[in-house]
Amino acid sequence: MYQEIGEKLKEILKLDLDPVAIKWSVRVPKNIPKEEGKSRFCTKLDKAAKGEIFYSTVKEEDCMGGMRYSGMKDRKELPTNMQSGAFLVPAGVYKSIPAVQRSWKNNMAIESGIFSAVIFSPLSKADFEPDIIFLVCNAEQAMMILHANAYDSGSHGLGGDSGPICSSMAAVPYLTGEVTYGFGDIGSRRNMTLKPEDVMVTIPAGDLERIISNLIEMKKKTFFRES
């Protein structure tokens, strides 16, 4: 089912990259290959958007933020400078540790100790039921998704702001069940193959069919009809 939906979503929006299906798994999957080597959570999204299918555990996660926000490791097990955010001050992301701490209050994280792996796949190749769907798109395509989300529900998406996308574009939509959108953060944009104009949208899997149906219906109406 999701393979067909993935192709339809890509066709309707004229996406360059595949939407990415993401699933948190209590057990390590047996029918999906483990990621080779280590990479950051944001890089894993990039790899899946370009066609790779794999699962990742804490051993394959190369970013402490990715470990924390994807639920692969308890925050208290991380080094002190990660818990405080001190490492981000000389990097230029924040001016001071208090600024880091204030900002991080808004970041959501999957609870650690529940899941053993995270599965990544192009949606058009997903042989499992995903939790969320992550897309890289342009501003107009993102606008269409947000309009389609509001079309029958009146709901507004959540803005991702400057938080790490392992939180804003993964943990947040997983935990809230809300469509989220954003521009990424400096870390993700440095570690993904993105054009300056690219933006991001994540759709909870339970909303995907509704949003696609709305997109199809909207394209028959005056404002969205293609000439």
Backbone bond lengths (Angstrom), bond angles and torsions (degrees), N, CA, C in turn:
res aa  C-N    CA-C-N  psi(-1)  N-CA   C-N-CA  omega(-1)  CA-C   N-CA-C  phi
1 M - - - 1.471 - - 1.521 111.74 -
2 Y 1.335 116.56 -47.42 1.461 119.34 -175.39 1.525 112.46 -70.87
3 Q 1.337 116.89 -26.06 1.456 118.92 175.51 1.526 110.42 -61.36
4 E 1.331 115.51 -46.03 1.467 120.48 179.84 1.532 111.07 -65.81
5 I 1.330 116.18 -41.49 1.461 120.69 179.13 1.529 110.29 -63.17
6 G 1.329 116.37 -40.44 1.456 120.42 179.63 1.514 112.32 -61.46
7 E 1.321 116.66 -43.15 1.461 120.60 178.50 1.527 110.82 -65.60
8 K 1.333 115.63 -39.54 1.469 119.79 -178.89 1.526 111.25 -66.20
9 L 1.348 116.68 -42.81 1.462 120.53 179.73 1.524 110.64 -63.21
10 K 1.320 116.38 -43.07 1.463 120.56 179.83 1.525 110.84 -63.89
11 E 1.334 116.45 -38.89 1.472 121.44 -179.47 1.530 111.76 -69.60
12 I 1.326 116.68 -45.68 1.465 120.46 -177.20 1.516 111.68 -62.71
13 L 1.333 116.13 -43.37 1.463 120.49 -176.22 1.531 113.36 -90.06
14 K 1.348 115.15 -7.53 1.474 120.42 -177.72 1.541 110.63 57.90
15 L 1.323 115.37 49.29 1.462 121.73 -178.49 1.523 110.84 -76.60
16 D 1.321 116.63 142.06 1.464 121.55 175.45 1.525 111.50 -79.05
17 L 1.333 115.92 -37.17 1.461 121.25 -178.16 1.528 110.69 -108.89
18 D 1.320 115.58 153.37 1.461 120.05 177.53 1.524 110.70 -68.75
19 P 1.335 118.25 138.39 1.466 119.95 166.99 1.532 108.33 -61.22
20 V 1.324 116.47 147.02 1.464 121.32 -175.83 1.526 110.47 -106.24
21 A 1.318 115.90 125.79 1.469 121.95 174.94 1.526 108.58 -88.50
22 I 1.330 116.79 130.20 1.465 121.91 -179.39 1.522 109.26 -125.77
23 K 1.329 115.75 134.87 1.464 120.11 178.62 1.518 110.38 -139.36
24 W 1.317 116.25 132.63 1.462 121.77 172.83 1.515 108.13 -87.75
25 S 1.337 117.32 132.47 1.455 121.99 -173.87 1.523 111.24 -122.87
26 V 1.313 116.12 130.65 1.465 121.33 177.88 1.527 109.95 -66.73
27 R 1.331 116.26 -36.65 1.464 121.10 179.20 1.524 109.90 -113.04
28 V 1.299 115.78 153.75 1.468 120.64 174.20 1.534 108.01 -67.42
29 P 1.323 118.79 123.82 1.473 120.59 -177.00 1.523 111.99 -67.51
30 K 1.332 115.99 146.08 1.467 120.61 -177.55 1.525 112.57 -94.97
31 N 1.325 117.28 -23.87 1.463 120.32 -173.61 1.528 113.39 -103.75
32 I 1.336 116.70 13.74 1.465 121.90 179.88 1.523 108.10 -128.88
33 P 1.329 118.82 134.65 1.474 120.24 -178.79 1.520 112.36 -69.61
34 K 1.324 115.13 148.19 1.459 120.39 175.10 1.525 108.80 -77.84
35 E 1.314 116.20 146.11 1.452 120.73 177.96 1.522 110.24 -59.39
36 E 1.306 116.18 138.32 1.458 120.75 177.03 1.526 109.59 -84.48
37 G 1.314 116.71 123.91 1.454 120.54 -179.68 1.511 112.59 74.91
38 K 1.327 115.29 -167.43 1.461 122.10 -178.99 1.521 110.32 -110.40
39 S 1.339 115.96 150.02 1.465 120.66 171.77 1.521 108.72 -156.04
40 R 1.294 115.57 165.72 1.460 121.18 176.94 1.531 110.47 -77.71
41 F 1.327 116.35 155.83 1.465 120.36 -179.89 1.520 110.70 -54.40
42 C 1.340 117.03 -43.84 1.466 120.28 -178.42 1.527 110.90 -65.52
43 T 1.333 117.26 -35.01 1.456 120.57 178.06 1.521 110.97 -68.63
44 K 1.323 116.94 -33.45 1.455 121.01 176.96 1.536 110.18 -61.58
45 L 1.322 116.49 -40.27 1.466 120.55 177.11 1.520 110.36 -61.82
46 D 1.319 115.68 -41.97 1.464 121.76 179.23 1.530 110.55 -61.83
47 K 1.321 116.40 -44.16 1.464 121.55 -179.00 1.532 110.97 -63.72
48 A 1.332 116.49 -43.38 1.464 120.14 -179.30 1.527 111.49 -67.95
49 A 1.344 117.26 -36.30 1.467 120.85 178.52 1.526 111.07 -64.24
50 K 1.329 115.98 -22.08 1.466 120.65 179.97 1.526 112.24 -99.06
51 G 1.345 116.80 8.60 1.456 119.58 170.27 1.510 117.59 117.27
52 E 1.332 119.42 -7.13 1.470 120.16 -176.88 1.526 111.84 -80.68
53 I 1.330 115.64 146.36 1.468 123.47 176.02 1.523 107.69 -122.61
54 F 1.338 117.40 126.61 1.466 119.84 -177.57 1.526 110.06 -167.25
55 Y 1.324 115.18 165.40 1.464 119.63 168.54 1.518 108.20 -116.49
56 S 1.320 114.81 157.03 1.458 121.22 -177.50 1.519 109.20 -133.67
57 T 1.328 115.90 140.19 1.462 121.41 173.87 1.522 107.79 -112.88
58 V 1.312 116.31 -175.12 1.464 119.51 178.67 1.525 110.93 -61.01
59 K 1.329 117.83 -27.89 1.461 121.31 -179.01 1.523 112.53 -70.33
60 E 1.323 116.97 -23.13 1.462 120.87 179.88 1.520 112.20 -97.93
61 E 1.332 117.70 0.17 1.470 121.22 -179.19 1.522 109.64 -92.25
62 D 1.329 116.85 123.42 1.458 122.34 -173.99 1.526 113.22 -103.34
63 C 1.321 117.11 8.37 1.466 120.50 -178.63 1.524 108.93 -129.08
64 M 1.316 116.18 130.01 1.468 119.60 -179.05 1.524 111.52 -65.02
65 G 1.336 116.78 -33.59 1.463 119.99 175.00 1.512 110.88 -65.00
66 G 1.347 116.20 -42.53 1.462 120.04 177.23 1.512 111.93 -60.72
67 M 1.343 116.76 -40.56 1.469 120.74 177.14 1.523 110.45 -61.07
68 R 1.323 115.51 -47.47 1.465 121.12 -174.82 1.524 111.88 -67.01
69 Y 1.327 116.86 -52.40 1.464 119.78 -171.00 1.526 113.42 -78.60
70 S 1.341 116.72 -24.11 1.470 118.63 177.67 1.520 111.83 -87.84
71 G 1.342 117.42 0.07 1.454 121.25 175.72 1.512 114.67 82.84
72 M 1.335 116.69 13.41 1.459 119.49 -178.74 1.524 113.08 -82.23
73 K 1.345 117.22 -18.17 1.465 119.87 -178.64 1.520 110.33 -150.93
74 D 1.313 116.88 141.03 1.457 121.79 177.54 1.529 109.62 -67.28
75 R 1.302 116.15 136.70 1.466 121.81 179.69 1.527 111.36 -53.94
76 K 1.324 117.45 -37.84 1.462 121.47 -176.30 1.533 112.96 -70.03
77 E 1.318 117.13 -13.56 1.464 120.70 177.74 1.519 112.09 -88.00
78 L 1.313 117.17 -6.59 1.462 121.06 -177.93 1.527 110.66 -84.89
79 P 1.334 118.36 158.64 1.469 121.22 178.36 1.524 111.81 -57.63
80 T 1.320 116.19 153.40 1.467 121.95 -177.09 1.521 112.35 -56.94
81 N 1.335 117.07 -40.01 1.470 118.52 -177.91 1.518 111.97 -68.72
82 M 1.352 116.97 -22.51 1.461 120.51 173.92 1.524 110.24 -77.76
83 Q 1.329 116.51 -41.14 1.462 119.72 179.77 1.526 111.66 -64.53
84 S 1.328 115.75 -36.17 1.467 119.70 -178.96 1.522 112.52 -84.64
85 G 1.331 116.17 -25.10 1.457 120.57 -174.32 1.510 113.06 83.96
86 A 1.344 116.69 11.12 1.465 120.94 -176.50 1.523 112.45 -58.66
87 F 1.331 117.22 -32.63 1.465 120.39 -177.14 1.530 112.42 -65.69
88 L 1.347 117.42 -19.48 1.463 120.77 -178.25 1.531 113.20 -82.03
89 V 1.337 116.74 -13.54 1.476 119.79 -178.99 1.527 111.08 -72.62
90 P 1.342 120.04 -55.19 1.463 118.59 176.91 1.522 113.16 -65.23
91 A 1.339 117.06 -22.32 1.470 120.45 178.12 1.531 111.61 -73.62
92 G 1.337 116.07 -16.60 1.456 119.72 177.22 1.516 115.24 92.21
93 V 1.332 116.75 6.42 1.466 119.20 -179.25 1.533 111.18 -77.22
94 Y 1.342 116.34 -36.31 1.465 122.24 176.40 1.522 108.67 -135.07
95 K 1.320 115.31 156.46 1.468 120.18 -178.89 1.517 112.26 -82.07
96 S 1.343 116.67 -27.64 1.460 119.82 -175.78 1.522 110.18 -153.41
97 I 1.336 115.34 163.19 1.465 120.11 177.67 1.529 111.49 -62.95
98 P 1.362 119.64 -40.39 1.466 118.24 176.01 1.530 112.86 -57.34
99 A 1.346 116.60 -37.58 1.471 119.27 178.58 1.524 110.75 -64.94
100 V 1.345 116.12 -39.82 1.466 120.22 176.51 1.524 109.83 -59.84
101 Q 1.315 116.00 -50.19 1.464 121.00 -175.83 1.533 111.96 -61.71
102 R 1.326 116.19 -40.28 1.472 119.51 178.27 1.522 110.53 -64.33
103 S 1.326 115.16 -42.13 1.459 119.22 -179.99 1.524 111.80 -65.45
104 W 1.322 116.41 -43.14 1.456 121.02 -175.98 1.527 113.26 -67.03
105 K 1.315 117.46 -17.57 1.468 119.78 177.16 1.522 111.07 -59.34
106 N 1.329 116.83 -25.64 1.469 121.30 -177.99 1.525 113.02 -90.77
107 N 1.335 117.42 -6.82 1.465 120.43 -178.98 1.527 110.49 -81.77
108 M 1.335 116.14 135.80 1.461 121.22 175.60 1.517 109.66 -101.99
109 A 1.324 116.03 149.60 1.465 121.65 178.60 1.523 109.49 -135.21
110 I 1.340 115.99 142.18 1.459 120.90 170.82 1.526 107.51 -65.72
111 E 1.313 116.64 137.44 1.467 119.79 -179.10 1.522 110.01 -64.08
112 S 1.323 115.87 132.75 1.465 120.14 -179.10 1.529 110.72 -76.38
113 G 1.333 115.25 160.14 1.459 120.87 176.63 1.512 114.26 86.43
114 I 1.330 117.74 -0.23 1.468 120.91 -179.34 1.521 111.07 -98.73
115 F 1.325 116.16 -48.34 1.459 121.23 -172.85 1.523 111.75 -106.73
116 S 1.330 114.71 145.77 1.469 121.08 179.60 1.517 112.43 -97.74
117 A 1.342 116.87 -23.25 1.460 120.01 -174.50 1.519 110.56 -153.75
118 V 1.328 114.35 158.74 1.464 121.63 171.38 1.524 107.04 -121.38
119 I 1.333 116.75 131.31 1.458 122.53 -177.79 1.530 109.03 -102.03
120 F 1.330 116.14 135.61 1.462 123.01 179.07 1.528 109.13 -125.12
121 S 1.324 116.34 137.14 1.467 120.06 178.59 1.521 109.71 -161.08
122 P 1.340 117.82 149.52 1.463 118.00 166.48 1.529 107.94 -58.12
123 L 1.308 118.14 137.44 1.459 120.76 -177.51 1.523 111.22 -57.91
124 S 1.326 116.80 -36.25 1.463 120.86 -177.92 1.529 112.77 -69.30
125 K 1.346 117.12 -10.37 1.467 121.02 179.01 1.527 112.13 -117.93
126 A 1.320 117.41 4.43 1.464 121.27 -173.94 1.526 111.36 -71.42
127 D 1.325 115.60 120.13 1.462 121.22 177.48 1.525 109.35 -104.35
128 F 1.316 115.92 38.31 1.460 122.46 -179.87 1.524 107.76 -154.52
129 E 1.321 116.55 166.51 1.460 121.05 178.55 1.524 108.55 -90.17
130 P 1.332 117.76 111.74 1.469 119.90 -176.37 1.524 112.39 -75.00
131 D 1.319 115.12 164.76 1.463 121.29 172.89 1.517 110.87 -91.80
132 I 1.328 116.13 -42.19 1.460 121.64 -179.19 1.525 109.50 -141.74
133 I 1.335 115.71 159.20 1.455 122.68 178.48 1.523 108.45 -122.34
134 F 1.320 116.75 121.35 1.463 122.91 -178.37 1.519 109.98 -104.63
135 L 1.348 116.17 133.56 1.453 120.44 -179.87 1.520 111.35 -128.03
136 V 1.316 115.85 141.26 1.460 122.61 165.45 1.520 106.33 -103.96
137 C 1.317 116.75 126.92 1.463 120.25 -174.94 1.517 110.31 -152.20
138 N 1.322 116.53 -179.93 1.458 119.05 174.69 1.529 109.48 -93.43
139 A 1.316 116.84 175.65 1.467 121.00 -174.01 1.523 111.92 -63.17
140 E 1.325 117.31 -37.95 1.461 119.67 -179.14 1.523 111.27 -67.66
141 Q 1.321 116.79 -41.52 1.463 120.50 177.84 1.525 111.15 -63.79
142 A 1.340 116.45 -40.39 1.460 120.37 176.76 1.523 110.80 -63.27
143 M 1.335 116.66 -41.87 1.465 121.04 177.43 1.526 110.57 -57.63
144 M 1.347 116.89 -42.06 1.461 120.73 -179.12 1.533 110.86 -62.52
145 I 1.329 116.68 -41.16 1.468 119.86 178.70 1.525 110.60 -63.48
146 L 1.327 116.49 -44.05 1.467 120.25 -179.10 1.518 111.40 -65.98
147 H 1.336 117.02 -39.11 1.469 119.89 174.80 1.526 110.80 -63.18
148 A 1.347 116.40 -42.39 1.467 120.30 -179.30 1.521 111.41 -65.84
149 N 1.315 116.84 -33.90 1.465 120.36 176.67 1.519 111.17 -66.38
150 A 1.320 116.63 -38.88 1.466 121.39 -178.20 1.531 112.51 -82.80
151 Y 1.331 117.65 -17.97 1.469 123.63 -170.50 1.527 113.58 -50.82
152 D 1.328 117.06 -47.84 1.457 120.07 -177.88 1.530 112.99 -110.64
153 S 1.346 116.45 -10.21 1.460 119.43 -174.80 1.523 113.57 -112.04
154 G 1.331 115.81 -23.35 1.464 119.86 -173.77 1.516 112.73 72.89
155 S 1.343 116.88 8.58 1.464 120.96 -176.99 1.522 111.37 -78.93
156 H 1.319 115.44 146.86 1.454 121.32 176.01 1.522 109.80 -108.12
157 G 1.328 116.12 141.73 1.452 120.73 177.86 1.517 111.79 -71.64
158 L 1.329 115.31 165.60 1.463 121.38 177.92 1.521 109.60 -97.95
159 G 1.335 116.97 134.52 1.453 121.31 178.58 1.510 111.14 -82.47
160 G 1.342 116.70 134.79 1.460 121.55 -174.72 1.521 115.17 -78.68
161 D 1.323 118.08 -20.87 1.463 123.23 -179.30 1.524 110.64 56.45
162 S 1.352 118.09 -144.30 1.473 121.53 -172.86 1.516 113.70 -102.44
163 G 1.322 118.29 7.31 1.458 120.99 -179.61 1.514 111.97 -68.37
164 P 1.330 118.47 159.95 1.467 121.39 178.55 1.520 110.86 -61.78
165 I 1.328 116.60 140.83 1.466 118.38 -172.57 1.521 112.88 -70.95
166 C 1.351 118.21 -18.09 1.465 119.04 173.26 1.521 110.09 -63.16
167 S 1.333 116.94 -23.66 1.461 121.69 172.73 1.524 110.68 -93.95
168 S 1.338 116.44 -60.95 1.473 120.46 -170.22 1.521 114.37 -66.03
169 M 1.341 117.53 -35.99 1.458 120.20 -175.32 1.525 113.08 -106.75
170 A 1.335 117.16 1.71 1.463 120.37 179.14 1.526 111.08 -129.05
171 A 1.341 117.47 -65.93 1.470 119.77 -177.95 1.520 111.96 -63.88
172 V 1.330 117.49 -40.53 1.470 120.03 -177.15 1.529 112.21 -62.80
173 P 1.345 119.64 -53.93 1.470 117.71 178.73 1.524 113.00 -64.71
174 Y 1.349 116.68 -31.26 1.466 119.27 177.13 1.527 110.40 -63.65
175 L 1.317 117.06 -46.30 1.466 121.64 -174.01 1.524 113.56 -81.22
176 T 1.334 117.69 -31.37 1.468 120.35 -177.63 1.521 113.36 -95.08
177 G 1.333 116.94 -22.99 1.458 120.02 -174.52 1.515 112.91 71.61
178 E 1.339 117.04 20.73 1.463 121.34 -177.91 1.527 110.88 -110.50
179 V 1.341 115.28 145.26 1.460 120.44 171.57 1.529 107.98 -62.31
180 T 1.326 116.64 133.55 1.467 120.14 179.15 1.528 109.23 -124.00
181 Y 1.318 115.61 153.68 1.464 120.67 178.78 1.520 108.64 -143.16
182 G 1.310 116.08 156.67 1.455 118.97 179.91 1.512 111.60 -177.78
183 F 1.318 114.70 -178.41 1.457 122.36 -176.59 1.526 111.40 -108.45
184 G 1.321 116.56 2.56 1.446 120.38 -173.79 1.518 110.38 82.14
185 D 1.313 115.66 177.50 1.460 121.44 175.99 1.520 107.55 -118.84
186 I 1.312 117.83 173.44 1.460 120.77 -175.65 1.522 111.84 -61.02
187 G 1.340 116.92 -35.39 1.462 120.03 179.68 1.517 112.00 -65.35
188 S 1.330 117.18 -49.23 1.465 120.17 -178.21 1.522 111.24 -65.81
189 R 1.310 117.07 -38.78 1.464 119.04 -177.85 1.527 111.74 -71.82
190 R 1.326 116.97 -20.06 1.466 120.41 175.38 1.536 111.17 -84.09
191 N 1.334 116.99 -21.99 1.459 120.50 -173.87 1.523 114.53 -111.85
192 M 1.312 116.84 4.08 1.460 121.68 176.32 1.529 108.64 -119.42
193 T 1.320 115.59 158.96 1.457 120.43 176.43 1.523 108.04 -89.60
194 L 1.320 116.26 88.98 1.460 121.69 -175.58 1.514 110.73 -123.07
195 K 1.326 114.90 146.12 1.455 120.33 171.08 1.525 108.18 -84.29
196 P 1.329 118.71 153.92 1.474 120.46 -178.80 1.526 113.13 -54.87
197 E 1.330 116.89 -31.09 1.469 120.25 -176.54 1.523 113.78 -87.72
198 D 1.317 118.46 -3.30 1.464 121.07 -178.63 1.528 111.58 -70.32
199 V 1.326 115.70 141.50 1.458 122.77 173.01 1.526 107.67 -126.36
200 M 1.331 116.52 175.21 1.456 121.27 -175.34 1.529 110.71 -127.78
201 V 1.322 115.55 145.73 1.465 122.05 174.58 1.518 108.07 -139.75
202 T 1.316 116.98 138.67 1.465 121.12 173.83 1.518 109.34 -123.02
203 I 1.324 115.21 132.29 1.465 122.40 -178.25 1.526 109.20 -115.83
204 P 1.338 119.50 124.76 1.465 119.89 171.27 1.524 109.41 -58.72
205 A 1.316 117.60 136.74 1.467 120.96 -173.42 1.525 112.78 -56.50
206 G 1.330 117.07 -32.93 1.455 120.24 -179.31 1.520 114.13 -65.95
207 D 1.337 117.10 -16.85 1.459 121.41 179.72 1.519 113.11 -99.23
208 L 1.318 117.29 -5.27 1.461 120.25 -169.48 1.534 112.65 -65.19
209 E 1.322 117.79 -49.68 1.469 120.04 -179.22 1.522 111.16 -61.75
210 R 1.323 117.29 -40.07 1.467 121.26 178.99 1.522 110.58 -62.36
211 I 1.320 116.65 -44.42 1.459 120.62 -178.10 1.528 110.73 -66.85
212 I 1.324 117.97 -40.80 1.464 120.41 177.79 1.519 110.61 -64.61
213 S 1.333 117.04 -43.37 1.466 120.79 177.26 1.526 111.11 -59.69
214 N 1.335 116.01 -40.77 1.463 120.42 178.67 1.525 111.44 -66.71
215 L 1.336 116.91 -39.89 1.461 120.03 177.84 1.523 111.16 -59.64
216 I 1.327 116.24 -43.07 1.472 120.78 179.83 1.528 110.41 -63.68
217 E 1.322 116.66 -43.72 1.473 120.51 -179.89 1.523 111.68 -68.14
218 M 1.330 116.74 -41.18 1.458 121.10 -178.94 1.524 112.20 -61.13
219 K 1.336 116.28 -35.37 1.462 120.19 -177.07 1.527 112.38 -68.26
220 K 1.314 116.91 -9.07 1.471 121.14 176.19 1.527 111.56 -92.32
221 K 1.345 116.43 -7.92 1.459 121.30 -175.99 1.532 111.04 -96.48
222 T 1.317 115.11 163.87 1.475 121.68 -169.46 1.522 113.99 -54.29
223 F 1.318 118.06 -52.90 1.461 120.30 -173.86 1.520 113.86 -67.16
224 F 1.339 116.64 -27.76 1.466 120.09 -172.93 1.523 112.97 -109.39
225 R 1.335 116.82 -1.76 1.459 120.39 -178.46 1.528 109.62 -67.80
226 E 1.319 115.00 130.29 1.468 119.15 179.35 1.513 109.96 -81.52
227 S 1.321 115.87 136.88 1.474 120.22 -178.71 1.518 110.60 -77.11
